[in-house]
Amino acid sequence: MPRQHHFIDVDGCRIHVVDEGTGPAVLLCHGFPEYWRSWRKQIPILVGAGYRVLAFDMRGHGQSDAPGSVEDYSVAHTVGDVIATMDALAIERAVIVGHDAGTTTAYHAALMRPDRIRGVFGLSVPYIPRGEMSLIRALRGAVPPAFYMIYFQEPGIAEADLEADPREALRRLFFANSGAYEGAPIMMMAAPGGGLVETLPAPAGAMEFMSDQELDAYAEQYGRTGFRGGLNGYRVFERNWEITAPWRGARLPVPAAYIGGNADTVLGFPGFRAAAEQMGDATFVDGAGHWIQAERPDLVNEALLRFLATCPV
């Protein structure tokens, strides 16, 4: 099936999804600050291997709507977007893939709707069962207030910082969190009394894993939408913790696998590497950072296809 662009109405929120190929369905959920083209190096490989690929613009990103209320970005809403899209396109079951913030949706889709999800594949962020407190409460007692996840909490501050020059903000975020930066992994902190972007290193030239043309496309998207939708995903940590009370300590009920870069800051968070190792087929890639599907698409595609072959149709 040639590439199609669908716009699915989910309780008044329009969700954009790219649909290509035929065969068992694979759902792709990007992270922040990205949009559906995060998967540009996976889509043709998956289609060529006989899969139907649906790459989402998660709510608040790309061509999907960006609701005004922070609570509209909860995991209940994003999992609802996935299930409603499957219903609209007559997809009974699928494997779901998530990167970065998209893993929250992917893992909870598997937890909440194992009747619809055949397997889950995570990139960068492993599955961590719900604990005694929300991530944001745990962070507030463990890291400085300048830590990026805390810096992102107050509406308007990070938006102004990132939107002053979207292309430069994206360029620095991508480079600083990639394996191409010799100082990786880094712990992103806002400047005292200042912003985050100014503290991030800038590449000397074009980035090997992201062409200037691709960066321009990202900048065009975020120049149009702003960053608030993506940032709101960080502002629902407490709400997500409340919503997921029934799944406290739950294991993933479907087959799972993981791939991450050893230069990714995420794997340095306490307990995250051990959690990744418990996700069945776990792969750790030397020299790769946070954007592993762009930095090492060969290894990501190999691991993903290997996992898909094990998932019952």
C-alpha positions in Angstrom: 0.0 0.0 0.0 1.4 3.4 -0.9 2.0 6.0 1.8 -1.1 7.6 3.1 -1.7 10.4 5.7 -4.7 9.8 8.0 -6.3 12.3 10.4 -8.2 10.5 13.1 -10.6 12.3 15.3 -10.2 11.1 18.9 -12.8 12.8 21.1 -12.2 16.1 19.3 -8.4 15.8 19.0 -7.2 15.2 15.5 -4.3 12.7 15.3 -2.1 12.5 12.3 -0.6 9.1 11.3 1.4 8.0 8.3 0.4 4.6 7.0 2.5 2.6 4.6 2.8 -1.0 3.6 0.8 -4.2 4.0 1.1 -7.1 6.5 1.1 -7.2 10.3 0.8 -3.8 11.8 3.7 -2.0 13.6 2.9 1.3 15.4 5.7 3.8 15.9 5.6 6.4 18.7 8.2 9.1 18.6 9.7 11.1 21.5 10.6 14.8 22.1 11.5 16.9 20.3 10.5 14.9 17.2 7.6 14.0 14.9 6.8 11.1 12.7 9.9 11.5 10.6 11.9 10.3 13.6 11.3 6.9 12.0 12.5 7.9 8.5 15.3 5.2 8.6 13.0 2.5 9.8 9.8 2.9 7.7 11.2 1.7 4.3 13.0 -1.3 5.9 9.9 -2.4 7.8 7.6 -2.0 4.7 10.2 -3.9 2.6 10.1 -6.7 5.2 6.4 -7.1 4.8 4.9 -5.0 7.6 2.2 -2.3 7.6 3.8 0.7 9.4 1.9 3.4 11.2 4.0 6.3 12.3 2.2 8.7 14.6 2.5 12.4 15.1 1.9 12.2 18.9 -0.6 14.7 20.2 1.0 18.1 20.5 3.5 17.3 17.7 3.7 17.7 13.9 0.3 17.8 12.2 -1.6 16.4 15.2 -3.7 18.7 17.3 -2.2 20.3 20.5 -4.8 20.5 23.2 -4.5 23.4 25.5 -4.9 21.6 28.8 -1.8 19.9 30.3 -4.0 17.0 31.5 -4.9 16.2 27.9 -1.4 14.8 27.5 -1.8 12.0 30.1 -1.0 8.4 29.3 -4.7 7.7 29.3 -5.1 10.1 26.4 -2.1 9.0 24.4 -2.9 5.3 24.7 -6.5 6.3 23.7 -5.1 7.9 20.6 -3.4 4.6 19.7 -6.4 2.5 20.2 -8.8 4.9 18.5 -6.4 4.9 15.5 -6.3 1.2 15.4 -10.1 1.1 15.5 -10.5 3.7 12.8 -8.1 1.8 10.5 -9.5 -1.7 11.3 -6.3 -2.9 12.9 -7.2 -5.6 15.4 -3.7 -6.2 16.9 -0.2 -4.7 16.5 3.3 -4.5 17.8 4.0 -1.0 19.3 7.4 0.7 19.2 8.3 3.7 21.3 11.3 6.0 21.6 12.0 8.4 24.5 8.7 9.9 25.6 6.9 7.6 23.2 7.9 4.7 25.3 5.4 5.8 28.0 2.6 5.4 25.5 4.0 2.1 24.1 4.5 0.4 27.4 1.2 1.5 28.8 -0.6 0.5 25.7 0.8 -3.0 26.3 -0.2 -2.8 30.0 -3.7 -1.4 29.5 -4.7 -3.3 26.2 -2.8 -6.5 25.9 -5.7 -7.8 23.9 -4.7 -5.3 21.1 -0.9 -5.2 21.5 1.2 -8.2 20.4 4.5 -7.0 21.6 6.4 -3.8 22.6 9.8 -2.6 21.6 11.5 0.3 23.5 14.3 2.6 22.4 16.4 4.6 24.9 14.0 4.5 27.8 13.3 1.0 29.4 10.1 -0.1 31.1 10.1 0.9 34.8 7.1 -0.4 36.8 5.1 2.1 38.7 6.8 2.8 42.0 6.1 4.5 45.4 6.1 8.0 43.9 6.0 9.8 40.6 9.2 10.4 38.6 9.0 14.1 39.1 8.7 13.8 42.9 11.6 11.5 43.0 13.7 13.9 40.9 12.9 16.9 43.0 14.7 15.4 45.9 17.6 14.0 44.0 18.7 16.5 41.3 19.2 20.3 41.2 16.2 22.5 40.2 18.1 23.3 37.0 17.8 19.7 35.8 16.0 19.7 32.5 12.9 17.7 33.5 12.3 20.1 36.4 13.1 23.1 34.2 10.4 21.9 31.8 7.7 22.0 34.5 6.8 25.7 34.7 4.6 26.6 31.6 6.1 29.3 29.5 9.7 29.3 30.6 11.1 26.4 28.5 8.8 27.4 25.6 10.3 30.9 25.4 13.8 29.4 25.6 13.3 26.8 22.8 11.1 28.9 20.6 13.5 31.9 20.5 15.3 30.0 17.7 13.7 26.6 17.1 16.4 25.4 14.6 19.3 26.3 16.9 17.5 24.7 19.9 16.9 21.5 17.9 20.4 21.5 16.5 22.0 21.7 20.0 19.5 19.2 21.6 20.2 16.6 18.9 24.0 17.0 19.0 24.4 17.3 22.7 22.5 14.0 23.3 24.1 12.1 20.5 27.1 9.8 20.4 28.7 12.3 18.1 29.4 14.7 21.0 32.6 13.7 22.7 31.3 14.8 26.0 28.3 12.5 25.9 26.5 11.4 28.0 25.6 14.8 29.5 23.2 15.8 32.3 21.3 18.7 30.8 21.0 21.6 33.2 19.6 25.1 32.6 22.0 28.0 33.3 21.7 29.7 36.6 19.0 32.4 36.1 19.0 31.5 32.4 17.9 28.9 29.9 18.8 25.4 28.7 19.7 26.0 25.1 22.7 28.3 26.0 24.3 25.5 28.0 24.3 23.0 25.2 27.2 22.4 22.8 26.7 23.1 19.1 28.2 20.9 16.4 31.0 22.4 14.2 29.2 21.4 11.0 26.5 19.2 9.7 25.6 16.1 11.8 26.2 12.8 10.2 22.9 11.3 11.6 20.8 14.2 10.7 21.3 16.2 7.5 20.7 19.9 7.4 17.7 19.3 5.2 16.2 17.0 7.9 17.0 19.6 10.6 15.3 22.2 8.5 12.2 20.0 8.3 12.2 19.6 12.1 12.6 23.4 12.5 9.7 24.0 10.2 7.5 21.8 12.2 8.4 23.2 15.6 8.5 26.8 14.2 4.8 26.2 13.3 3.6 24.3 16.4 5.9 25.6 19.1 7.2 23.2 21.8 4.4 23.4 24.4 2.7 20.1 23.3 5.9 18.2 23.8 6.8 19.9 27.0 3.3 19.1 28.4 4.3 15.5 28.2 6.8 16.2 31.0 4.1 18.1 33.0 1.8 15.1 33.4 4.3 12.8 35.3 2.3 13.2 38.5 -1.0 12.7 36.7 0.3 9.6 34.9 1.4 8.2 38.3 -2.1 8.6 39.6 -3.7 7.1 36.6 -1.5 4.0 36.6 -2.2 3.0 40.2 -3.9 -0.3 39.1 -0.6 -1.3 37.4 1.7 -0.7 40.4 4.6 -3.1 40.1 3.1 -4.8 37.0 5.3 -6.6 34.5 4.7 -6.1 30.8 2.1 -8.7 29.8 3.4 -9.1 26.2 6.8 -9.9 24.6 9.2 -7.0 24.9 12.7 -6.0 23.7 14.9 -2.9 24.1 17.8 -1.1 22.4 19.8 1.8 23.7 23.0 3.7 23.2 25.8 3.4 25.8 26.3 7.2 25.3 22.7 7.9 26.2 22.2 9.8 29.5 19.1 7.8 30.2 21.1 4.6 30.8 23.0 6.5 33.6 19.8 7.1 35.6 19.7 4.9 38.7 18.2 1.5 37.9 17.6 2.1 34.2 20.3 -0.1 32.7 19.2 -3.0 35.0 15.5 -2.4 33.9 16.6 -2.5 30.3 18.4 -5.8 30.8 15.2 -7.4 32.1 13.3 -6.5 28.9 14.0 -9.8 27.1 16.2 -9.1 24.1 18.2 -6.1 25.3 20.9 -4.5 23.0 23.3 -1.8 24.1 25.2 0.0 21.4 28.7 1.6 21.9 29.1 5.1 20.5 25.4 5.7 20.1 23.5 8.3 22.1 19.8 9.1 22.6 18.7 9.3 18.9 19.7 5.7 18.3 17.3 5.0 15.5 18.9 7.8 13.5 22.5 7.3 14.7 22.6 3.5 14.2 19.6 2.6 12.0 21.4 -0.6 10.9 21.5 -2.1 14.4 18.0 -0.7 15.3 16.4 -2.2 12.2 18.2 -5.5 12.8 17.1 -5.7 16.4 13.5 -4.6 15.6 13.1 -7.1 12.7 14.5 -9.9 15.0 12.0 -9.0 17.6 9.0 -8.8 15.2 9.8 -12.2 13.9 9.2 -13.6 17.4 5.9 -11.9 18.0 2.8 -14.1 17.3 0.6 -12.7 14.6 
